[in-house]
Amino acid sequence: MGLRMTTATTRRDSTFKQFVKRVPADIVARSRGRSYPITLPPLGPTPEEVVEVTIRPTISFSLRVRDPAAAKMRTGAVGAQLERIFASLRGAAIELSHKQAVALSGEVYRLVAARFEVEPGQPGDWEAWKGFHWAAMEGRIPDPPTISWQEIMNERNAALGVFGVSHGPVLLDVIESLPPGDNARSLEIRFGLLASWVLAHHGLEITPSSRLKLLQQVAEAAIDVGWAMKRASQGDYSPDPRANRFPPIDAETRSSGTNLATLFEHWQKDTRPAPATLATWKPVVVSLRVHVEDKSIAQLTVRDITTWKDKLVCQGRSASNINGSYLACIHALLAHGVRNGLVSQNVAATVNVKQKRSAGTRMLPYEDAEVAALLALAAKQRLPARRWIPLLAACTGARAGELAQLWAERVREIDGVLAMELRPAEDGGTFKNAGSERVVPLHPVLIDAGFLSFVHEKKNGPLFYGHVTGQGERHASKGTVNHLAGWIRKQPGFDNPRKAPSHALRHWWKSTASRVNVPDSRADAIQGHRTQGEAARYRHFDLKTLARDVACIPIPNMELDQSN
């Protein structure tokens, strides 16, 4: 479930706008106490600033601006950075190559140079800066000060306290006289915040061995930029040849921390799909993750997708199922990754199962006798879904999934016509598409069968499922539809695989509407079928006309159970 949009607030003891955000429980459990630098972008006369944020249940800090518009811009920028951090923490840890570690450390060089080259301070400031780096790299002091690039000029005071001297050749002699020690610990203390900033900036979660590799390269980059800034403080702004030693950060590095699970979560937050779609696609993602051994999306190849597709074919899955569910899911996710810069190409774009419709496979409608038999069976049922949904479908041609979401309040008189409003259920239901939402008149047979009495007894709420669906749950109407289909399949004479248990009624209704000369355009409107052409968008039908069309549909003879 996606997080609510974060907005700036105001504290009683400050005129600055505040950033406040609740952190997802899984992130807190995994990374509580870990700190990250967050950049507040420059806004007009307000300079760029960097704040240190620690992972805890609620993150809050000052945005350093009072203007609401400026606060909104900084809130958006901060929120985006935090989302990248959260995504990296949820991703699979990767192993960095030496080249990738060097490339990432270049970000630190450029960060420090950009922050201090205009006002680089005094040469002694950078001597103290480099001295602490050297001491940390060799583990000569157990607790070096963590780099704070906003207070870099205090390094001389810190050096004076730790070494008894703040700068100059003597400083190096003092450091060299100290015994070397655990540099892994001192590197983390000294450069850990910078390393975390780089990783969060690119959405990466790395292995412990890779973190040490990155810390070592960050330390080297910090030494190099220290030399450059010392020269600048002396008036030498000539290009630094060391600045060119960092290779570019390629697309594979940027996306190597994003696996399919992380991409799926990113897509879910961005698109807010229906719970049914999530329930269908989650197993698809798991299937491919297992097949490719949880590769990052940057490492996926066309061959990976093709061999996975071939495996699904060997398992006996139909071409329509593979193309319409499995490959459609991965294609959509990777396309989302391309749009959002998480991966350079969609390797699933051209993969599909060639499918040819064979004779004897097209879905068929019920015959009149089958409709009569099914409605007779339904009339004897006590469960509301079995009793009424088949009759509603026969009388309106609506999908079972649409009817299962009907609430009592939506069966009413509209413009003098008894009708039902078909739309997604109020507790989070979904329809196939926007055109499926419509108002459908009630057939006289429904009224004669006592449907209105049933609705009035319910008074309000869902007619065909028992509890209101909670947020994020699979909608309860799905179970109703599945149960109904299973019941119909078990009835004698309803086991033809080419006749979908409920949907064959929809096919029957459209065929019958054509037989009694209901115009296709109005039949489409009643059934919620998407019509073709630009002109269709301007065509609207009044309910009384549609009511006459609905009443024209002859419902096959059925035994009405008047007790219902």
C-alpha positions in Angstrom: 0.0 0.0 0.0 1.4 3.4 -1.0 2.3 6.1 1.5 0.1 9.1 1.8 1.4 12.3 0.1 3.6 14.2 2.5 3.0 17.9 3.2 4.9 20.6 5.0 3.8 21.5 8.5 4.7 24.2 11.0 6.0 23.7 14.6 4.9 26.0 17.3 8.4 26.9 18.2 9.6 27.6 14.7 8.5 29.7 11.7 10.3 27.4 9.3 8.2 24.8 7.5 8.7 21.2 8.7 9.0 17.9 6.8 7.2 15.1 8.6 6.8 11.6 7.2 5.9 8.2 8.6 8.3 5.5 7.6 7.0 2.1 6.5 7.3 -0.5 9.2 9.5 -2.9 7.1 12.0 -0.1 6.5 12.2 0.7 10.2 12.6 -2.9 11.1 15.4 -3.3 8.5 17.3 -0.1 8.9 16.4 1.7 12.1 19.2 4.1 13.2 20.9 4.2 9.8 21.6 7.8 8.7 21.4 9.4 5.2 22.2 12.8 3.9 19.2 14.5 2.2 19.7 17.4 -0.2 17.4 20.5 0.1 17.5 22.0 -3.4 18.3 25.7 -3.8 15.3 28.0 -4.3 16.0 31.6 -5.5 18.2 33.3 -2.8 17.9 30.2 -0.5 21.0 28.1 -1.1 21.2 24.3 -1.3 21.5 22.6 2.1 22.2 19.0 3.2 20.5 17.6 6.3 21.2 14.3 8.0 18.2 12.0 8.4 18.0 9.0 10.6 15.6 6.1 9.9 13.0 5.9 12.7 9.2 5.5 12.7 8.6 9.1 11.9 11.1 11.3 10.1 10.9 15.1 10.8 13.2 18.0 10.2 13.2 21.7 9.2 12.9 22.5 5.5 14.8 25.8 6.2 12.2 27.9 4.3 9.1 29.8 5.4 7.4 30.3 2.0 4.6 27.6 1.4 5.5 27.3 -2.3 9.2 26.8 -1.5 8.3 24.3 1.2 6.2 22.4 -1.3 9.0 22.1 -3.7 11.5 21.0 -1.1 9.0 18.5 0.3 8.6 16.9 -3.1 12.4 16.7 -3.6 12.9 15.2 -0.2 10.1 12.8 -0.6 11.6 11.5 -3.9 15.0 11.0 -2.2 13.4 9.1 0.6 11.5 6.9 -1.8 14.7 6.0 -3.6 16.3 5.2 -0.2 13.3 3.0 0.7 13.4 1.2 -2.6 17.1 0.5 -2.3 16.7 -0.9 1.2 14.0 -3.3 -0.1 16.1 -4.4 -3.1 18.4 -7.3 -3.3 21.9 -6.6 -2.1 24.3 -6.5 -5.0 28.1 -7.0 -5.4 29.9 -4.0 -6.8 32.7 -4.4 -9.2 35.9 -2.3 -8.7 34.9 -0.1 -11.7 31.4 0.5 -10.2 32.8 1.4 -6.8 35.2 3.9 -8.4 32.4 5.4 -10.5 30.2 5.9 -7.5 33.0 7.5 -5.5 33.2 10.1 -8.2 29.9 11.5 -6.8 31.7 12.4 -3.6 34.5 14.2 -5.4 32.0 16.2 -7.4 29.8 16.9 -4.3 32.7 18.4 -2.2 34.1 20.3 -5.2 30.8 21.9 -6.0 30.2 22.9 -2.3 33.6 24.5 -1.6 35.4 25.5 -4.8 33.9 29.1 -4.7 35.0 29.6 -1.1 37.6 27.0 -0.3 38.8 28.4 3.0 42.5 28.1 4.0 45.1 25.5 3.0 45.4 24.3 6.6 41.7 23.4 6.6 42.3 20.9 3.9 45.4 19.6 5.5 43.4 18.7 8.6 40.7 17.2 6.3 43.2 14.9 4.5 44.9 14.1 7.8 41.7 12.6 9.3 41.2 10.7 6.0 44.6 9.2 6.2 44.2 8.2 9.8 40.8 6.6 9.1 42.1 4.7 6.0 44.8 3.1 8.1 42.8 2.7 11.3 45.2 4.8 13.3 42.3 6.5 15.3 39.3 4.4 16.4 36.7 7.2 16.3 37.5 9.8 13.6 34.9 12.5 13.2 32.2 11.8 10.6 32.5 14.0 7.6 30.1 17.0 7.8 30.6 18.9 4.5 28.6 21.8 5.9 31.1 22.3 8.8 34.3 21.2 7.1 36.2 24.2 8.5 35.9 22.8 12.0 38.2 19.9 11.0 41.2 22.0 12.2 39.8 22.3 15.7 39.0 18.6 15.8 42.6 17.8 14.6 44.0 20.0 17.3 42.0 18.1 20.0 42.9 14.6 18.6 46.5 15.0 17.5 47.6 18.1 19.4 48.3 19.9 16.1 45.9 21.1 13.4 47.9 21.3 10.2 51.3 21.3 8.6 54.0 18.6 8.2 54.0 17.9 11.9 50.4 16.7 11.7 51.5 13.9 9.3 54.3 13.0 11.6 51.9 12.6 14.6 49.5 10.5 12.6 52.3 8.2 11.3 53.5 7.7 14.9 50.1 6.1 15.8 49.7 2.4 15.4 47.5 1.2 12.5 44.3 -0.6 13.5 40.8 -1.7 12.3 40.3 0.5 9.3 36.9 -1.1 8.4 35.4 0.5 11.5 37.1 3.8 11.1 36.2 4.0 7.4 32.6 3.5 8.2 32.6 6.2 10.9 34.5 8.7 8.8 32.9 8.0 5.3 29.7 6.0 6.0 27.3 9.0 5.6 28.9 9.9 2.3 28.7 6.2 1.1 25.0 6.0 2.1 24.3 9.3 0.3 25.8 7.9 -2.9 23.9 4.6 -2.6 20.6 6.3 -1.8 21.1 8.7 -4.7 21.2 5.7 -7.1 18.8 3.4 -5.3 21.4 0.7 -4.5 21.6 -1.8 -1.6 25.0 -3.5 -1.6 26.7 -6.4 0.2 28.9 -5.8 3.3 32.0 -6.6 1.2 31.0 -4.2 -1.4 30.3 -1.5 1.2 33.9 -1.8 2.4 35.1 -1.6 -1.2 33.0 1.6 -1.7 34.2 3.2 1.5 37.8 2.7 0.4 37.1 4.4 -2.9 35.2 7.2 -1.2 38.2 7.8 1.0 40.5 8.0 -2.1 38.1 10.4 -3.8 38.0 12.5 -0.6 41.8 12.7 -0.6 41.8 13.7 -4.2 39.2 16.5 -3.8 41.1 17.7 -0.7 44.2 18.3 -2.8 42.1 20.1 -5.4 40.5 22.3 -2.8 43.8 23.1 -1.1 45.2 24.3 -4.4 42.0 26.4 -4.9 42.4 27.9 -1.5 45.9 29.0 -2.7 44.4 30.6 -5.9 45.2 27.7 -8.2 42.0 26.8 -10.1 43.6 24.9 -12.9 41.8 21.7 -13.9 42.5 18.7 -11.7 43.6 15.7 -13.7 42.3 13.4 -10.9 38.7 14.6 -11.6 38.7 12.7 -14.9 39.7 9.4 -13.4 36.1 8.4 -12.4 34.2 6.4 -15.1 30.6 7.3 -15.8 27.9 5.6 -13.8 26.2 3.4 -16.4 22.6 2.3 -16.6 23.5 -1.2 -15.3 24.9 0.3 -12.1 21.9 2.7 -11.6 19.4 -0.1 -11.9 21.4 -3.0 -10.4 19.8 -2.6 -7.1 16.3 -2.9 -8.5 15.0 -6.5 -8.7 11.6 -7.5 -9.9 10.1 -7.3 -6.4 11.3 -3.7 -6.0 10.1 -2.8 -9.5 6.7 -4.3 -8.8 6.3 -2.3 -5.6 7.4 0.9 -7.4 4.8 0.2 -10.2 2.1 -0.6 -7.6 2.6 2.8 -5.8 2.6 4.6 -9.1 -0.4 3.0 -10.7 -2.5 1.9 -7.7 -3.9 -1.2 -9.5 -7.0 -3.1 -8.5 -6.5 -5.7 -5.8 -7.5 -8.4 -8.3 -4.7 -7.3 -10.6 -2.2 -7.5 -7.7 -3.5 -10.9 -6.7 -3.0 -12.1 -10.3 0.4 -10.5 -11.0 2.2 -11.3 -7.7 2.5 -15.0 -8.6 3.8 -14.0 -12.0 6.6 -11.9 -10.5 7.5 -14.7 -8.2 7.6 -17.2 -11.1 10.0 -15.1 -13.1 12.1 -14.2 -10.0 12.6 -17.9 -9.3 13.4 -18.7 -12.9 16.1 -16.0 -13.2 17.3 -16.5 -9.6 16.3 -13.0 -8.6 18.5 -11.1 -11.0 18.3 -7.4 -11.1 16.2 -5.9 -13.8 19.3 -4.5 -15.4 20.7 -8.0 -15.9 17.6 -9.5 -17.5 18.0 -10.5 -21.1 15.6 -11.5 -23.9 16.8 -15.0 -23.5 15.7 -15.0 -19.8 12.2 -14.0 -20.8 12.1 -16.5 -23.7 13.3 -19.5 -21.7 10.7 -18.6 -19.0 8.0 -18.4 -21.6 9.1 -21.8 -23.0 9.0 -23.2 -19.5 5.4 -22.0 -19.1 4.5 -23.6 -22.5 5.9 -26.9 -21.3 3.8 -26.7 -18.2 0.8 -26.8 -20.4 -0.4 -23.2 -20.0 -2.4 -21.8 -22.9 -1.0 -19.2 -25.3 -3.7 -16.7 -24.2 -2.9 -17.3 -20.5 0.9 -16.8 -21.1 0.5 -13.8 -23.4 -2.4 -12.2 -21.5 -1.3 -12.7 -18.0 2.4 -13.7 -17.6 4.1 -11.8 -20.4 1.6 -8.9 -20.2 2.6 -8.4 -16.5 6.3 -8.4 -17.1 6.0 -6.3 -20.2 4.0 -3.7 -18.2 6.5 -3.7 -15.3 9.6 -3.3 -17.5 7.9 -0.6 -19.6 7.2 1.2 -16.3 10.9 0.7 -15.4 12.0 2.3 -18.8 9.6 5.3 -18.3 11.1 5.9 -14.8 14.7 5.5 -15.7 15.1 2.2 -13.7 16.2 0.2 -16.7 17.4 1.0 -20.2 15.2 -1.4 -22.2 12.2 -3.6 -22.0 13.5 -7.1 -22.8 10.0 -8.5 -22.8 8.7 -6.3 -25.5 9.0 -8.7 -28.4 8.5 -12.0 -26.6 5.2 -13.8 -27.0 3.6 -17.2 -27.7 2.3 -17.5 -31.2 -1.4 -18.3 -31.0 -3.7 -19.4 -33.7 -7.4 -19.7 -33.1 -8.4 -23.2 -34.0 -11.8 -24.4 -35.0 -13.7 -25.7 -32.0 -12.2 -23.3 -29.4 -14.3 -20.1 -29.8 -16.5 -19.4 -26.7 -20.2 -20.0 -27.3 -23.5 -18.6 -25.9 -26.1 -20.6 -24.1 -29.0 -21.9 -26.1 -32.5 -20.8 -25.0 -33.1 -24.2 -23.4 -29.9 -23.9 -21.4 -30.9 -20.5 -20.2 -34.3 -21.8 -19.2 -32.8 -24.7 -17.3 -30.3 -22.5 -15.5 -32.9 -20.0 -14.5 -35.1 -22.8 -13.2 -32.3 -24.1 -11.1 -31.5 -20.6 -9.8 -35.1 -20.0 -8.9 -35.0 -22.8 -6.3 -31.8 -21.5 -4.6 -31.7 -19.7 -1.2 -28.3 -18.1 -1.6 -28.9 -14.6 -3.0 -26.0 -14.8 -5.5 -27.2 -18.2 -7.0 -30.9 -17.0 -6.9 -30.5 -13.6 -8.5 -27.2 -13.1 -10.5 -28.1 -15.6 -13.3 -31.5 -14.0 -13.7 -30.0 -10.5 -13.6 -27.4 -11.5 -16.2 -30.1 -13.0 -18.5 -32.2 -9.9 -18.2 -29.5 -7.3 -18.7 -26.5 -9.0 -20.4 -24.3 -7.6 -17.6 -21.1 -9.3 -16.4 -21.4 -11.5 -13.3 -18.5 -9.5 -11.7 -20.5 -6.2 -12.2 -23.7 -7.7 -10.7 -21.9 -9.1 -7.7 -20.9 -5.6 -6.7 -24.4 -4.3 -6.7 -25.6 -2.5 -3.5 -29.2 -2.1 -2.5 -29.1 1.7 -2.6 -28.3 1.6 -6.3 -31.5 -0.2 -7.3 -34.0 2.6 -7.6 -36.3 4.6 -9.9 -34.4 7.0 -12.1 -36.3 9.4 -14.5 -39.5 7.3 -14.0 -37.7 4.0 -14.8 -36.8 1.2 -12.4 -33.1 0.7 -12.9 -29.9 -0.4 -11.3 -26.7 1.6 -11.3 -23.8 -0.6 -12.2 -20.5 0.8 -10.9 -17.6 -0.3 -8.8 -18.7 -1.3 -5.3 -18.3 1.5 -2.7 -15.8 -0.5 -0.6 -13.1 -0.7 -3.3 -14.6 -2.8 -6.1 -13.3 -2.4 -9.7 -14.8 -2.7 -13.2 -13.1 -3.8 -16.4 -13.0 -0.3 -17.8 -14.6 3.2 -17.5 -17.2 2.4 -20.1 -18.5 -0.5 -18.0 -20.0 2.0 -15.5 -23.7 2.5 -16.5 -27.4 2.6 -15.6 -29.4 -0.4 -16.8 -33.2 -0.6 -16.7 -34.8 -3.6 -14.9 -36.5 -6.2 -17.1 -40.2 -6.8 -16.2 -39.4 -10.4 -15.5 -37.1 -9.3 -12.6 -39.9 -7.3 -11.1 -42.3 -10.2 -11.4 -39.8 -12.6 -9.8 -39.7 -10.4 -6.7 -36.2 -8.8 -7.1 -37.4 -5.5 -5.7 -38.8 -7.2 -2.6 -35.4 -8.8 -2.1 -33.6 -5.4 -2.4 -36.0 -3.7 0.0 -35.4 -6.4 2.6 -31.7 -5.8 2.3 -32.3 -2.0 2.7 -28.6 -1.0 2.2 -25.2 -2.4 1.5 -24.0 -5.3 -0.7 -26.6 -7.5 -2.1 -24.4 -10.5 -2.9 -21.5 -10.6 -0.5 -21.5 -10.6 3.3 -18.9 -8.1 4.5 -17.4 -4.8 3.4 -14.0 -5.3 1.9 -11.0 -3.7 3.8 -8.5 -1.5 2.1 -5.9 -3.5 0.1 -7.9 -6.7 0.3 -9.0 -8.8 -2.6 -12.6 -7.6 -3.2 -15.2 -9.9 -1.6 -17.3 -9.9 -4.8 -14.5 -12.0 -6.5 -15.3 -14.8 -4.2 -19.0 -14.5 -4.9 -18.4 -14.7 -8.7 -16.0 -17.7 -8.3 -18.5 -19.6 -6.1 -21.3 -19.0 -8.5 -19.3 -20.2 -11.5 -18.3 -23.3 -9.5 -21.9 -24.0 -8.6 -23.1 -23.7 -12.2 -20.4 -26.0 -13.5 -21.6 -28.7 -11.1 -25.1 -28.6 -12.5 -26.1 -31.3 -15.0 -25.6 -30.1 -18.6 -23.4 -27.2 -17.8 -19.9 -28.7 -18.2 -19.2 -27.5 -21.8 -15.8 -25.9 -21.6 -16.7 -23.6 -24.5 -19.6 -22.1 -22.5 -18.3 -20.0 -19.6 -20.6 -20.6 -16.6 -21.8 -17.0 -16.2 -20.3 -15.3 -19.3 -22.3 -17.5 -21.7 -25.4 -15.6 -20.5 -23.8 -12.4 -21.7 -23.1 -14.0 -25.1 -26.7 -15.2 -25.2 -28.1 -11.8 -24.4 -26.2 -10.0 -27.2 -27.3 -12.7 -29.7 -30.9 -12.4 -28.6 -30.8 -8.6 -28.7 -29.8 -8.8 -32.4 -32.5 -11.4 -33.0 -35.3 -9.0 -31.7 -33.8 -6.1 -33.6 -32.3 -4.1 -30.7 -29.8 -1.8 -32.5 -26.2 -2.7 -31.8 -25.4 0.7 -30.5 -28.1 0.5 -27.8 -27.2 -3.1 -27.0 -23.6 -2.1 -26.5 -24.7 0.7 -24.1 -26.9 -1.7 -22.1 -24.0 -4.2 -21.8 -21.2 -1.7 -21.2 -19.4 -2.7 -24.4 -16.9 -0.3 -25.8 -18.2 1.2 -29.0 -16.0 2.0 -32.0 -15.4 5.4 -33.6 -15.2 9.0 -32.5 -19.0 9.5 -33.0 -19.8 6.9 -30.3 -18.5 9.3 -27.7 -21.3 11.8 -28.5 -24.1 9.2 -28.5 -26.2 9.0 -25.3 -29.5 7.1 -24.8 -32.3 8.0 -22.5 -33.4 5.4 -20.0 -36.9 5.0 -21.3 -35.6 4.0 -24.7 -33.2 1.5 -23.1 -36.0 0.2 -20.9 -38.1 -0.7 -24.0 -35.1 -2.5 -25.5 -34.5 -4.5 -22.3 -38.2 -5.4 -22.1 -37.9 -6.8 -25.7 -35.6 -9.5 -24.6 -37.7 -12.7 -24.3 -36.6 -14.6 -21.2 -37.0 -18.4 -21.7 -39.7 -20.1 -19.7 -38.6 -20.7 -16.1 -40.2 -22.0 -12.9 -40.5 -19.0 -10.7 -40.3 -19.8 -7.0 -42.7 -17.2 -5.6 -41.6 -17.8 -2.0 -38.4 -15.9 -2.9 
